[in-house]
Amino acid sequence: MTGEQAETIALKALAWLAAEDDLLPVFMGSTGVAQSDLAERAAEPEFLVSVLDFLTMDDRWVVAFCDRQGLPYETPLQAKMALPGGAQTHWT
């Protein structure tokens, strides 16, 4: 997956989160971002990684997002790993 594809998927995930009235406040609370800052921060790869990090915390969210977008369920994690700073850390 290219960085451009990963950014597109992360932006779609952000749009999906923004449309989820129950989930958006949880995302904003966990990241500390204000709703007024969402559009500006969407241009930052590090923020896009945080969007995908949040999304992949719960399988139900991944399934709902991917079903809505017609994507395979592994796509959000692949996109996260393709963005700068999104690689998984292995401690062993």
PyMOL Python script that loads the backbone (N, CA, C, O; Angstrom):
from pymol import cmd

cmd.read_pdbstr("""\
ATOM      1  N   MET A   1       0.843  -1.172   0.000  1.00  0.00           N
ATOM      2  CA  MET A   1       0.000   0.000   0.000  1.00  0.00           C
ATOM      3  C   MET A   1       0.893   1.241   0.000  1.00  0.00           C
ATOM      4  O   MET A   1       1.864   1.319   0.754  1.00  0.00           O
ATOM      5  N   THR A   2       0.562   2.188  -0.834  1.00  0.00           N
ATOM      6  CA  THR A   2       1.349   3.417  -0.913  1.00  0.00           C
ATOM      7  C   THR A   2       0.929   4.378   0.199  1.00  0.00           C
ATOM      8  O   THR A   2      -0.137   4.231   0.798  1.00  0.00           O
ATOM      9  N   GLY A   3       1.768   5.338   0.454  1.00  0.00           N
ATOM     10  CA  GLY A   3       1.442   6.352   1.447  1.00  0.00           C
ATOM     11  C   GLY A   3       0.192   7.131   1.071  1.00  0.00           C
ATOM     12  O   GLY A   3      -0.615   7.477   1.934  1.00  0.00           O
ATOM     13  N   GLU A   4       0.035   7.406  -0.221  1.00  0.00           N
ATOM     14  CA  GLU A   4      -1.141   8.138  -0.688  1.00  0.00           C
ATOM     15  C   GLU A   4      -2.420   7.326  -0.464  1.00  0.00           C
ATOM     16  O   GLU A   4      -3.440   7.870  -0.042  1.00  0.00           O
ATOM     17  N   GLN A   5      -2.360   6.040  -0.746  1.00  0.00           N
ATOM     18  CA  GLN A   5      -3.522   5.176  -0.500  1.00  0.00           C
ATOM     19  C   GLN A   5      -3.842   5.129   0.993  1.00  0.00           C
ATOM     20  O   GLN A   5      -5.007   5.177   1.387  1.00  0.00           O
ATOM     21  N   ALA A   6      -2.806   5.035   1.813  1.00  0.00           N
ATOM     22  CA  ALA A   6      -2.993   4.981   3.262  1.00  0.00           C
ATOM     23  C   ALA A   6      -3.634   6.274   3.775  1.00  0.00           C
ATOM     24  O   ALA A   6      -4.521   6.234   4.628  1.00  0.00           O
ATOM     25  N   GLU A   7      -3.187   7.413   3.257  1.00  0.00           N
ATOM     26  CA  GLU A   7      -3.780   8.685   3.660  1.00  0.00           C
ATOM     27  C   GLU A   7      -5.248   8.743   3.275  1.00  0.00           C
ATOM     28  O   GLU A   7      -6.076   9.218   4.052  1.00  0.00           O
ATOM     29  N   THR A   8      -5.573   8.267   2.095  1.00  0.00           N
ATOM     30  CA  THR A   8      -6.968   8.267   1.642  1.00  0.00           C
ATOM     31  C   THR A   8      -7.837   7.419   2.560  1.00  0.00           C
ATOM     32  O   THR A   8      -8.940   7.824   2.925  1.00  0.00           O
ATOM     33  N   ILE A   9      -7.346   6.253   2.928  1.00  0.00           N
ATOM     34  CA  ILE A   9      -8.100   5.370   3.824  1.00  0.00           C
ATOM     35  C   ILE A   9      -8.259   6.028   5.193  1.00  0.00           C
ATOM     36  O   ILE A   9      -9.336   5.972   5.787  1.00  0.00           O
ATOM     37  N   ALA A  10      -7.199   6.649   5.692  1.00  0.00           N
ATOM     38  CA  ALA A  10      -7.278   7.319   6.992  1.00  0.00           C
ATOM     39  C   ALA A  10      -8.265   8.482   6.949  1.00  0.00           C
ATOM     40  O   ALA A  10      -8.995   8.704   7.915  1.00  0.00           O
ATOM     41  N   LEU A  11      -8.297   9.219   5.857  1.00  0.00           N
ATOM     42  CA  LEU A  11      -9.255  10.320   5.728  1.00  0.00           C
ATOM     43  C   LEU A  11     -10.684   9.793   5.661  1.00  0.00           C
ATOM     44  O   LEU A  11     -11.600  10.402   6.212  1.00  0.00           O
ATOM     45  N   LYS A  12     -10.872   8.666   4.989  1.00  0.00           N
ATOM     46  CA  LYS A  12     -12.205   8.038   4.969  1.00  0.00           C
ATOM     47  C   LYS A  12     -12.592   7.580   6.370  1.00  0.00           C
ATOM     48  O   LYS A  12     -13.751   7.692   6.771  1.00  0.00           O
ATOM     49  N   ALA A  13     -11.617   7.063   7.108  1.00  0.00           N
ATOM     50  CA  ALA A  13     -11.890   6.637   8.484  1.00  0.00           C
ATOM     51  C   ALA A  13     -12.255   7.841   9.350  1.00  0.00           C
ATOM     52  O   ALA A  13     -13.150   7.750  10.191  1.00  0.00           O
ATOM     53  N   LEU A  14     -11.579   8.954   9.154  1.00  0.00           N
ATOM     54  CA  LEU A  14     -11.893  10.165   9.904  1.00  0.00           C
ATOM     55  C   LEU A  14     -13.309  10.653   9.567  1.00  0.00           C
ATOM     56  O   LEU A  14     -14.058  11.054  10.458  1.00  0.00           O
ATOM     57  N   ALA A  15     -13.664  10.616   8.300  1.00  0.00           N
ATOM     58  CA  ALA A  15     -15.018  11.012   7.894  1.00  0.00           C
ATOM     59  C   ALA A  15     -16.055  10.080   8.504  1.00  0.00           C
ATOM     60  O   ALA A  15     -17.120  10.521   8.939  1.00  0.00           O
ATOM     61  N   TRP A  16     -15.738   8.791   8.534  1.00  0.00           N
ATOM     62  CA  TRP A  16     -16.648   7.818   9.146  1.00  0.00           C
ATOM     63  C   TRP A  16     -16.819   8.118  10.638  1.00  0.00           C
ATOM     64  O   TRP A  16     -17.935   8.110  11.157  1.00  0.00           O
ATOM     65  N   LEU A  17     -15.700   8.380  11.320  1.00  0.00           N
ATOM     66  CA  LEU A  17     -15.767   8.709  12.745  1.00  0.00           C
ATOM     67  C   LEU A  17     -16.591   9.971  12.980  1.00  0.00           C
ATOM     68  O   LEU A  17     -17.388  10.038  13.916  1.00  0.00           O
ATOM     69  N   ALA A  18     -16.392  10.969  12.123  1.00  0.00           N
ATOM     70  CA  ALA A  18     -17.107  12.234  12.275  1.00  0.00           C
ATOM     71  C   ALA A  18     -18.611  12.048  12.124  1.00  0.00           C
ATOM     72  O   ALA A  18     -19.389  12.809  12.701  1.00  0.00           O
ATOM     73  N   ALA A  19     -19.026  11.054  11.364  1.00  0.00           N
ATOM     74  CA  ALA A  19     -20.450  10.784  11.154  1.00  0.00           C
ATOM     75  C   ALA A  19     -21.056   9.916  12.257  1.00  0.00           C
ATOM     76  O   ALA A  19     -22.276   9.770  12.335  1.00  0.00           O
ATOM     77  N   GLU A  20     -20.211   9.346  13.100  1.00  0.00           N
ATOM     78  CA  GLU A  20     -20.674   8.482  14.189  1.00  0.00           C
ATOM     79  C   GLU A  20     -20.846   9.325  15.456  1.00  0.00           C
ATOM     80  O   GLU A  20     -19.885   9.571  16.185  1.00  0.00           O
ATOM     81  N   ASP A  21     -22.081   9.763  15.708  1.00  0.00           N
ATOM     82  CA  ASP A  21     -22.350  10.674  16.821  1.00  0.00           C
ATOM     83  C   ASP A  21     -21.907  10.135  18.176  1.00  0.00           C
ATOM     84  O   ASP A  21     -21.466  10.902  19.031  1.00  0.00           O
ATOM     85  N   ASP A  22     -22.018   8.835  18.378  1.00  0.00           N
ATOM     86  CA  ASP A  22     -21.629   8.256  19.666  1.00  0.00           C
ATOM     87  C   ASP A  22     -20.121   8.049  19.783  1.00  0.00           C
ATOM     88  O   ASP A  22     -19.573   8.059  20.885  1.00  0.00           O
ATOM     89  N   LEU A  23     -19.460   7.863  18.658  1.00  0.00           N
ATOM     90  CA  LEU A  23     -18.043   7.514  18.666  1.00  0.00           C
ATOM     91  C   LEU A  23     -17.116   8.724  18.552  1.00  0.00           C
ATOM     92  O   LEU A  23     -16.014   8.711  19.099  1.00  0.00           O
ATOM     93  N   LEU A  24     -17.549   9.756  17.853  1.00  0.00           N
ATOM     94  CA  LEU A  24     -16.692  10.926  17.667  1.00  0.00           C
ATOM     95  C   LEU A  24     -16.246  11.547  18.992  1.00  0.00           C
ATOM     96  O   LEU A  24     -15.064  11.863  19.130  1.00  0.00           O
ATOM     97  N   PRO A  25     -17.129  11.737  19.969  1.00  0.00           N
ATOM     98  CA  PRO A  25     -16.662  12.300  21.245  1.00  0.00           C
ATOM     99  C   PRO A  25     -15.643  11.410  21.955  1.00  0.00           C
ATOM    100  O   PRO A  25     -14.745  11.916  22.628  1.00  0.00           O
ATOM    101  N   VAL A  26     -15.770  10.112  21.815  1.00  0.00           N
ATOM    102  CA  VAL A  26     -14.803   9.187  22.417  1.00  0.00           C
ATOM    103  C   VAL A  26     -13.448   9.378  21.749  1.00  0.00           C
ATOM    104  O   VAL A  26     -12.421   9.437  22.424  1.00  0.00           O
ATOM    105  N   PHE A  27     -13.447   9.473  20.428  1.00  0.00           N
ATOM    106  CA  PHE A  27     -12.197   9.707  19.690  1.00  0.00           C
ATOM    107  C   PHE A  27     -11.564  11.030  20.116  1.00  0.00           C
ATOM    108  O   PHE A  27     -10.369  11.087  20.406  1.00  0.00           O
ATOM    109  N   MET A  28     -12.356  12.075  20.151  1.00  0.00           N
ATOM    110  CA  MET A  28     -11.809  13.389  20.514  1.00  0.00           C
ATOM    111  C   MET A  28     -11.272  13.381  21.942  1.00  0.00           C
ATOM    112  O   MET A  28     -10.235  13.983  22.222  1.00  0.00           O
ATOM    113  N   GLY A  29     -11.971  12.707  22.836  1.00  0.00           N
ATOM    114  CA  GLY A  29     -11.495  12.624  24.213  1.00  0.00           C
ATOM    115  C   GLY A  29     -10.207  11.841  24.346  1.00  0.00           C
ATOM    116  O   GLY A  29      -9.350  12.178  25.163  1.00  0.00           O
ATOM    117  N   SER A  30     -10.066  10.792  23.541  1.00  0.00           N
ATOM    118  CA  SER A  30      -8.856   9.971  23.649  1.00  0.00           C
ATOM    119  C   SER A  30      -7.646  10.620  22.977  1.00  0.00           C
ATOM    120  O   SER A  30      -6.507  10.341  23.351  1.00  0.00           O
ATOM    121  N   THR A  31      -7.885  11.477  21.997  1.00  0.00           N
ATOM    122  CA  THR A  31      -6.767  12.124  21.307  1.00  0.00           C
ATOM    123  C   THR A  31      -6.520  13.543  21.784  1.00  0.00           C
ATOM    124  O   THR A  31      -5.444  14.100  21.562  1.00  0.00           O
ATOM    125  N   GLY A  32      -7.522  14.133  22.444  1.00  0.00           N
ATOM    126  CA  GLY A  32      -7.385  15.507  22.903  1.00  0.00           C
ATOM    127  C   GLY A  32      -7.618  16.538  21.821  1.00  0.00           C
ATOM    128  O   GLY A  32      -7.342  17.719  22.033  1.00  0.00           O
ATOM    129  N   VAL A  33      -8.114  16.130  20.675  1.00  0.00           N
ATOM    130  CA  VAL A  33      -8.352  17.054  19.578  1.00  0.00           C
ATOM    131  C   VAL A  33      -9.742  17.676  19.718  1.00  0.00           C
ATOM    132  O   VAL A  33     -10.695  17.002  20.110  1.00  0.00           O
ATOM    133  N   ALA A  34      -9.847  18.949  19.398  1.00  0.00           N
ATOM    134  CA  ALA A  34     -11.135  19.633  19.400  1.00  0.00           C
ATOM    135  C   ALA A  34     -11.794  19.450  18.036  1.00  0.00           C
ATOM    136  O   ALA A  34     -11.113  19.294  17.022  1.00  0.00           O
ATOM    137  N   GLN A  35     -13.109  19.470  18.023  1.00  0.00           N
ATOM    138  CA  GLN A  35     -13.826  19.285  16.760  1.00  0.00           C
ATOM    139  C   GLN A  35     -13.432  20.359  15.751  1.00  0.00           C
ATOM    140  O   GLN A  35     -13.380  20.091  14.551  1.00  0.00           O
ATOM    141  N   SER A  36     -13.159  21.551  16.220  1.00  0.00           N
ATOM    142  CA  SER A  36     -12.772  22.642  15.320  1.00  0.00           C
ATOM    143  C   SER A  36     -11.400  22.411  14.683  1.00  0.00           C
ATOM    144  O   SER A  36     -11.080  23.038  13.673  1.00  0.00           O
ATOM    145  N   ASP A  37     -10.598  21.532  15.250  1.00  0.00           N
ATOM    146  CA  ASP A  37      -9.252  21.260  14.734  1.00  0.00           C
ATOM    147  C   ASP A  37      -9.192  20.058  13.798  1.00  0.00           C
ATOM    148  O   ASP A  37      -8.149  19.808  13.193  1.00  0.00           O
ATOM    149  N   LEU A  38     -10.289  19.307  13.664  1.00  0.00           N
ATOM    150  CA  LEU A  38     -10.264  18.069  12.879  1.00  0.00           C
ATOM    151  C   LEU A  38      -9.816  18.295  11.442  1.00  0.00           C
ATOM    152  O   LEU A  38      -8.966  17.560  10.940  1.00  0.00           O
ATOM    153  N   ALA A  39     -10.371  19.295  10.776  1.00  0.00           N
ATOM    154  CA  ALA A  39     -10.031  19.521   9.367  1.00  0.00           C
ATOM    155  C   ALA A  39      -8.561  19.892   9.204  1.00  0.00           C
ATOM    156  O   ALA A  39      -7.893  19.393   8.299  1.00  0.00           O
ATOM    157  N   GLU A  40      -8.060  20.755  10.063  1.00  0.00           N
ATOM    158  CA  GLU A  40      -6.655  21.169   9.981  1.00  0.00           C
ATOM    159  C   GLU A  40      -5.704  20.006  10.267  1.00  0.00           C
ATOM    160  O   GLU A  40      -4.709  19.818   9.567  1.00  0.00           O
ATOM    161  N   ARG A  41      -6.019  19.240  11.292  1.00  0.00           N
ATOM    162  CA  ARG A  41      -5.155  18.130  11.688  1.00  0.00           C
ATOM    163  C   ARG A  41      -5.186  16.983  10.682  1.00  0.00           C
ATOM    164  O   ARG A  41      -4.271  16.160  10.659  1.00  0.00           O
ATOM    165  N   ALA A  42      -6.224  16.918   9.851  1.00  0.00           N
ATOM    166  CA  ALA A  42      -6.352  15.839   8.868  1.00  0.00           C
ATOM    167  C   ALA A  42      -5.221  15.850   7.850  1.00  0.00           C
ATOM    168  O   ALA A  42      -5.011  14.853   7.158  1.00  0.00           O
ATOM    169  N   ALA A  43      -4.499  16.937   7.745  1.00  0.00           N
ATOM    170  CA  ALA A  43      -3.368  17.016   6.815  1.00  0.00           C
ATOM    171  C   ALA A  43      -2.070  16.476   7.417  1.00  0.00           C
ATOM    172  O   ALA A  43      -1.057  16.385   6.724  1.00  0.00           O
ATOM    173  N   GLU A  44      -2.097  16.119   8.696  1.00  0.00           N
ATOM    174  CA  GLU A  44      -0.901  15.652   9.399  1.00  0.00           C
ATOM    175  C   GLU A  44      -0.857  14.131   9.424  1.00  0.00           C
ATOM    176  O   GLU A  44      -1.767  13.499   9.960  1.00  0.00           O
ATOM    177  N   PRO A  45       0.194  13.527   8.851  1.00  0.00           N
ATOM    178  CA  PRO A  45       0.291  12.060   8.860  1.00  0.00           C
ATOM    179  C   PRO A  45       0.227  11.460  10.257  1.00  0.00           C
ATOM    180  O   PRO A  45      -0.352  10.389  10.435  1.00  0.00           O
ATOM    181  N   GLU A  46       0.810  12.128  11.256  1.00  0.00           N
ATOM    182  CA  GLU A  46       0.789  11.606  12.625  1.00  0.00           C
ATOM    183  C   GLU A  46      -0.637  11.549  13.158  1.00  0.00           C
ATOM    184  O   GLU A  46      -1.003  10.614  13.870  1.00  0.00           O
ATOM    185  N   PHE A  47      -1.436  12.545  12.813  1.00  0.00           N
ATOM    186  CA  PHE A  47      -2.824  12.542  13.241  1.00  0.00           C
ATOM    187  C   PHE A  47      -3.598  11.432  12.549  1.00  0.00           C
ATOM    188  O   PHE A  47      -4.439  10.778  13.165  1.00  0.00           O
ATOM    189  N   LEU A  48      -3.315  11.219  11.271  1.00  0.00           N
ATOM    190  CA  LEU A  48      -3.987  10.140  10.538  1.00  0.00           C
ATOM    191  C   LEU A  48      -3.652   8.785  11.144  1.00  0.00           C
ATOM    192  O   LEU A  48      -4.501   7.894  11.176  1.00  0.00           O
ATOM    193  N   VAL A  49      -2.423   8.621  11.627  1.00  0.00           N
ATOM    194  CA  VAL A  49      -2.055   7.387  12.326  1.00  0.00           C
ATOM    195  C   VAL A  49      -2.912   7.242  13.576  1.00  0.00           C
ATOM    196  O   VAL A  49      -3.364   6.142  13.890  1.00  0.00           O
ATOM    197  N   SER A  50      -3.139   8.344  14.295  1.00  0.00           N
ATOM    198  CA  SER A  50      -3.954   8.263  15.515  1.00  0.00           C
ATOM    199  C   SER A  50      -5.399   7.898  15.190  1.00  0.00           C
ATOM    200  O   SER A  50      -6.056   7.215  15.975  1.00  0.00           O
ATOM    201  N   VAL A  51      -5.900   8.346  14.041  1.00  0.00           N
ATOM    202  CA  VAL A  51      -7.248   7.970  13.611  1.00  0.00           C
ATOM    203  C   VAL A  51      -7.322   6.458  13.411  1.00  0.00           C
ATOM    204  O   VAL A  51      -8.246   5.804  13.893  1.00  0.00           O
ATOM    205  N   LEU A  52      -6.348   5.917  12.701  1.00  0.00           N
ATOM    206  CA  LEU A  52      -6.343   4.479  12.431  1.00  0.00           C
ATOM    207  C   LEU A  52      -6.031   3.671  13.686  1.00  0.00           C
ATOM    208  O   LEU A  52      -6.549   2.567  13.855  1.00  0.00           O
ATOM    209  N   ASP A  53      -5.194   4.206  14.562  1.00  0.00           N
ATOM    210  CA  ASP A  53      -4.948   3.549  15.858  1.00  0.00           C
ATOM    211  C   ASP A  53      -6.255   3.411  16.629  1.00  0.00           C
ATOM    212  O   ASP A  53      -6.568   2.344  17.157  1.00  0.00           O
ATOM    213  N   PHE A  54      -7.001   4.488  16.687  1.00  0.00           N
ATOM    214  CA  PHE A  54      -8.267   4.469  17.409  1.00  0.00           C
ATOM    215  C   PHE A  54      -9.238   3.484  16.772  1.00  0.00           C
ATOM    216  O   PHE A  54      -9.852   2.673  17.465  1.00  0.00           O
ATOM    217  N   LEU A  55      -9.374   3.555  15.466  1.00  0.00           N
ATOM    218  CA  LEU A  55     -10.310   2.687  14.754  1.00  0.00           C
ATOM    219  C   LEU A  55     -10.005   1.210  15.014  1.00  0.00           C
ATOM    220  O   LEU A  55     -10.916   0.410  15.227  1.00  0.00           O
ATOM    221  N   THR A  56      -8.730   0.860  14.994  1.00  0.00           N
ATOM    222  CA  THR A  56      -8.350  -0.549  15.124  1.00  0.00           C
ATOM    223  C   THR A  56      -8.349  -1.044  16.567  1.00  0.00           C
ATOM    224  O   THR A  56      -7.975  -2.187  16.826  1.00  0.00           O
ATOM    225  N   MET A  57      -8.760  -0.203  17.499  1.00  0.00           N
ATOM    226  CA  MET A  57      -8.871  -0.635  18.899  1.00  0.00           C
ATOM    227  C   MET A  57     -10.048  -1.581  19.112  1.00  0.00           C
ATOM    228  O   MET A  57     -10.060  -2.348  20.075  1.00  0.00           O
ATOM    229  N   ASP A  58     -11.028  -1.533  18.227  1.00  0.00           N
ATOM    230  CA  ASP A  58     -12.238  -2.328  18.430  1.00  0.00           C
ATOM    231  C   ASP A  58     -12.640  -2.983  17.111  1.00  0.00           C
ATOM    232  O   ASP A  58     -12.868  -2.302  16.111  1.00  0.00           O
ATOM    233  N   ASP A  59     -12.723  -4.291  17.122  1.00  0.00           N
ATOM    234  CA  ASP A  59     -13.082  -5.026  15.898  1.00  0.00           C
ATOM    235  C   ASP A  59     -14.424  -4.591  15.332  1.00  0.00           C
ATOM    236  O   ASP A  59     -14.604  -4.584  14.114  1.00  0.00           O
ATOM    237  N   ARG A  60     -15.362  -4.232  16.189  1.00  0.00           N
ATOM    238  CA  ARG A  60     -16.682  -3.791  15.705  1.00  0.00           C
ATOM    239  C   ARG A  60     -16.567  -2.515  14.886  1.00  0.00           C
ATOM    240  O   ARG A  60     -17.275  -2.343  13.894  1.00  0.00           O
ATOM    241  N   TRP A  61     -15.683  -1.628  15.297  1.00  0.00           N
ATOM    242  CA  TRP A  61     -15.485  -0.379  14.556  1.00  0.00           C
ATOM    243  C   TRP A  61     -14.846  -0.672  13.203  1.00  0.00           C
ATOM    244  O   TRP A  61     -15.235  -0.100  12.185  1.00  0.00           O
ATOM    245  N   VAL A  62     -13.860  -1.569  13.203  1.00  0.00           N
ATOM    246  CA  VAL A  62     -13.202  -1.947  11.947  1.00  0.00           C
ATOM    247  C   VAL A  62     -14.212  -2.546  10.984  1.00  0.00           C
ATOM    248  O   VAL A  62     -14.249  -2.182   9.808  1.00  0.00           O
ATOM    249  N   VAL A  63     -15.022  -3.454  11.475  1.00  0.00           N
ATOM    250  CA  VAL A  63     -16.021  -4.106  10.626  1.00  0.00           C
ATOM    251  C   VAL A  63     -17.017  -3.082  10.088  1.00  0.00           C
ATOM    252  O   VAL A  63     -17.332  -3.092   8.898  1.00  0.00           O
ATOM    253  N   ALA A  64     -17.511  -2.203  10.949  1.00  0.00           N
ATOM    254  CA  ALA A  64     -18.485  -1.198  10.512  1.00  0.00           C
ATOM    255  C   ALA A  64     -17.886  -0.271   9.464  1.00  0.00           C
ATOM    256  O   ALA A  64     -18.526   0.010   8.450  1.00  0.00           O
ATOM    257  N   PHE A  65     -16.671   0.204   9.694  1.00  0.00           N
ATOM    258  CA  PHE A  65     -16.006   1.088   8.735  1.00  0.00           C
ATOM    259  C   PHE A  65     -15.754   0.372   7.416  1.00  0.00           C
ATOM    260  O   PHE A  65     -16.098   0.888   6.352  1.00  0.00           O
ATOM    261  N   CYS A  66     -15.161  -0.802   7.480  1.00  0.00           N
ATOM    262  CA  CYS A  66     -14.814  -1.535   6.258  1.00  0.00           C
ATOM    263  C   CYS A  66     -16.062  -1.953   5.478  1.00  0.00           C
ATOM    264  O   CYS A  66     -16.074  -1.897   4.248  1.00  0.00           O
ATOM    265  N   ASP A  67     -17.095  -2.363   6.181  1.00  0.00           N
ATOM    266  CA  ASP A  67     -18.338  -2.714   5.494  1.00  0.00           C
ATOM    267  C   ASP A  67     -18.912  -1.495   4.772  1.00  0.00           C
ATOM    268  O   ASP A  67     -19.399  -1.607   3.647  1.00  0.00           O
ATOM    269  N   ARG A  68     -18.853  -0.347   5.412  1.00  0.00           N
ATOM    270  CA  ARG A  68     -19.369   0.884   4.800  1.00  0.00           C
ATOM    271  C   ARG A  68     -18.556   1.266   3.562  1.00  0.00           C
ATOM    272  O   ARG A  68     -19.107   1.754   2.575  1.00  0.00           O
ATOM    273  N   GLN A  69     -17.245   1.041   3.622  1.00  0.00           N
ATOM    274  CA  GLN A  69     -16.357   1.424   2.518  1.00  0.00           C
ATOM    275  C   GLN A  69     -16.142   0.318   1.495  1.00  0.00           C
ATOM    276  O   GLN A  69     -15.570   0.559   0.431  1.00  0.00           O
ATOM    277  N   GLY A  70     -16.597  -0.894   1.809  1.00  0.00           N
ATOM    278  CA  GLY A  70     -16.367  -2.014   0.907  1.00  0.00           C
ATOM    279  C   GLY A  70     -14.913  -2.450   0.877  1.00  0.00           C
ATOM    280  O   GLY A  70     -14.393  -2.829  -0.173  1.00  0.00           O
ATOM    281  N   LEU A  71     -14.260  -2.395   2.027  1.00  0.00           N
ATOM    282  CA  LEU A  71     -12.837  -2.722   2.139  1.00  0.00           C
ATOM    283  C   LEU A  71     -12.640  -4.023   2.904  1.00  0.00           C
ATOM    284  O   LEU A  71     -13.465  -4.376   3.746  1.00  0.00           O
ATOM    285  N   PRO A  72     -11.553  -4.742   2.620  1.00  0.00           N
ATOM    286  CA  PRO A  72     -11.203  -5.895   3.455  1.00  0.00           C
ATOM    287  C   PRO A  72     -10.884  -5.421   4.877  1.00  0.00           C
ATOM    288  O   PRO A  72     -10.397  -4.307   5.071  1.00  0.00           O
ATOM    289  N   TYR A  73     -11.157  -6.262   5.850  1.00  0.00           N
ATOM    290  CA  TYR A  73     -11.004  -5.875   7.253  1.00  0.00           C
ATOM    291  C   TYR A  73      -9.559  -5.574   7.662  1.00  0.00           C
ATOM    292  O   TYR A  73      -9.335  -4.890   8.661  1.00  0.00           O
ATOM    293  N   GLU A  74      -8.607  -6.061   6.930  1.00  0.00           N
ATOM    294  CA  GLU A  74      -7.216  -5.786   7.297  1.00  0.00           C
ATOM    295  C   GLU A  74      -6.722  -4.432   6.774  1.00  0.00           C
ATOM    296  O   GLU A  74      -5.614  -4.014   7.112  1.00  0.00           O
ATOM    297  N   THR A  75      -7.510  -3.755   5.970  1.00  0.00           N
ATOM    298  CA  THR A  75      -7.083  -2.512   5.328  1.00  0.00           C
ATOM    299  C   THR A  75      -6.708  -1.405   6.313  1.00  0.00           C
ATOM    300  O   THR A  75      -5.668  -0.776   6.114  1.00  0.00           O
ATOM    301  N   PRO A  76      -7.482  -1.126   7.361  1.00  0.00           N
ATOM    302  CA  PRO A  76      -7.074  -0.041   8.268  1.00  0.00           C
ATOM    303  C   PRO A  76      -5.702  -0.263   8.909  1.00  0.00           C
ATOM    304  O   PRO A  76      -4.923   0.681   9.037  1.00  0.00           O
ATOM    305  N   LEU A  77      -5.403  -1.479   9.305  1.00  0.00           N
ATOM    306  CA  LEU A  77      -4.100  -1.755   9.908  1.00  0.00           C
ATOM    307  C   LEU A  77      -2.989  -1.637   8.863  1.00  0.00           C
ATOM    308  O   LEU A  77      -1.912  -1.118   9.159  1.00  0.00           O
ATOM    309  N   GLN A  78      -3.240  -2.108   7.665  1.00  0.00           N
ATOM    310  CA  GLN A  78      -2.248  -1.961   6.598  1.00  0.00           C
ATOM    311  C   GLN A  78      -1.997  -0.490   6.291  1.00  0.00           C
ATOM    312  O   GLN A  78      -0.858  -0.085   6.060  1.00  0.00           O
ATOM    313  N   ALA A  79      -3.056   0.305   6.290  1.00  0.00           N
ATOM    314  CA  ALA A  79      -2.911   1.732   6.032  1.00  0.00           C
ATOM    315  C   ALA A  79      -2.108   2.395   7.146  1.00  0.00           C
ATOM    316  O   ALA A  79      -1.231   3.217   6.882  1.00  0.00           O
ATOM    317  N   LYS A  80      -2.405   2.043   8.371  1.00  0.00           N
ATOM    318  CA  LYS A  80      -1.664   2.607   9.508  1.00  0.00           C
ATOM    319  C   LYS A  80      -0.175   2.324   9.386  1.00  0.00           C
ATOM    320  O   LYS A  80       0.654   3.206   9.609  1.00  0.00           O
ATOM    321  N   MET A  81       0.154   1.104   9.034  1.00  0.00           N
ATOM    322  CA  MET A  81       1.567   0.720   8.937  1.00  0.00           C
ATOM    323  C   MET A  81       2.266   1.390   7.745  1.00  0.00           C
ATOM    324  O   MET A  81       3.493   1.489   7.731  1.00  0.00           O
ATOM    325  N   ALA A  82       1.507   1.845   6.758  1.00  0.00           N
ATOM    326  CA  ALA A  82       2.092   2.497   5.595  1.00  0.00           C
ATOM    327  C   ALA A  82       2.329   3.991   5.811  1.00  0.00           C
ATOM    328  O   ALA A  82       3.010   4.632   5.010  1.00  0.00           O
ATOM    329  N   LEU A  83       1.776   4.545   6.880  1.00  0.00           N
ATOM    330  CA  LEU A  83       1.962   5.963   7.167  1.00  0.00           C
ATOM    331  C   LEU A  83       3.209   6.173   8.021  1.00  0.00           C
ATOM    332  O   LEU A  83       3.592   5.287   8.785  1.00  0.00           O
ATOM    333  N   PRO A  84       3.844   7.339   7.896  1.00  0.00           N
ATOM    334  CA  PRO A  84       5.014   7.634   8.720  1.00  0.00           C
ATOM    335  C   PRO A  84       4.677   7.553  10.204  1.00  0.00           C
ATOM    336  O   PRO A  84       3.744   8.206  10.671  1.00  0.00           O
ATOM    337  N   GLY A  85       5.438   6.752  10.940  1.00  0.00           N
ATOM    338  CA  GLY A  85       5.216   6.576  12.361  1.00  0.00           C
ATOM    339  C   GLY A  85       4.173   5.533  12.711  1.00  0.00           C
ATOM    340  O   GLY A  85       3.856   5.342  13.885  1.00  0.00           O
ATOM    341  N   GLY A  86       3.631   4.851  11.699  1.00  0.00           N
ATOM    342  CA  GLY A  86       2.575   3.897  11.946  1.00  0.00           C
ATOM    343  C   GLY A  86       3.025   2.462  12.072  1.00  0.00           C
ATOM    344  O   GLY A  86       2.205   1.580  12.326  1.00  0.00           O
ATOM    345  N   ALA A  87       4.308   2.206  11.901  1.00  0.00           N
ATOM    346  CA  ALA A  87       4.808   0.831  11.993  1.00  0.00           C
ATOM    347  C   ALA A  87       4.631   0.306  13.410  1.00  0.00           C
ATOM    348  O   ALA A  87       4.768   1.048  14.382  1.00  0.00           O
ATOM    349  N   GLN A  88       4.328  -0.966  13.512  1.00  0.00           N
ATOM    350  CA  GLN A  88       4.160  -1.583  14.823  1.00  0.00           C
ATOM    351  C   GLN A  88       5.516  -1.726  15.498  1.00  0.00           C
ATOM    352  O   GLN A  88       6.517  -2.041  14.854  1.00  0.00           O
ATOM    353  N   THR A  89       5.530  -1.491  16.792  1.00  0.00           N
ATOM    354  CA  THR A  89       6.748  -1.636  17.592  1.00  0.00           C
ATOM    355  C   THR A  89       6.782  -3.035  18.184  1.00  0.00           C
ATOM    356  O   THR A  89       5.809  -3.489  18.786  1.00  0.00           O
ATOM    357  N   HIS A  90       7.893  -3.702  18.011  1.00  0.00           N
ATOM    358  CA  HIS A  90       8.079  -5.030  18.590  1.00  0.00           C
ATOM    359  C   HIS A  90       9.085  -4.895  19.730  1.00  0.00           C
ATOM    360  O   HIS A  90      10.227  -4.485  19.521  1.00  0.00           O
ATOM    361  N   TRP A  91       8.653  -5.238  20.914  1.00  0.00           N
ATOM    362  CA  TRP A  91       9.491  -5.042  22.091  1.00  0.00           C
ATOM    363  C   TRP A  91      10.363  -6.254  22.411  1.00  0.00           C
ATOM    364  O   TRP A  91      11.182  -6.202  23.329  1.00  0.00           O
ATOM    365  N   THR A  92      10.196  -7.328  21.670  1.00  0.00           N
ATOM    366  CA  THR A  92      11.015  -8.501  21.947  1.00  0.00           C
ATOM    367  C   THR A  92      11.978  -8.764  20.831  1.00  0.00           C
ATOM    368  O   THR A  92      12.752  -9.719  20.895  1.00  0.00           O
TER     369      THR A  92
END
""", "prot")
cmd.dss("prot")
cmd.show_as("cartoon", "prot")
cmd.util.cbc("prot")
cmd.orient("prot")
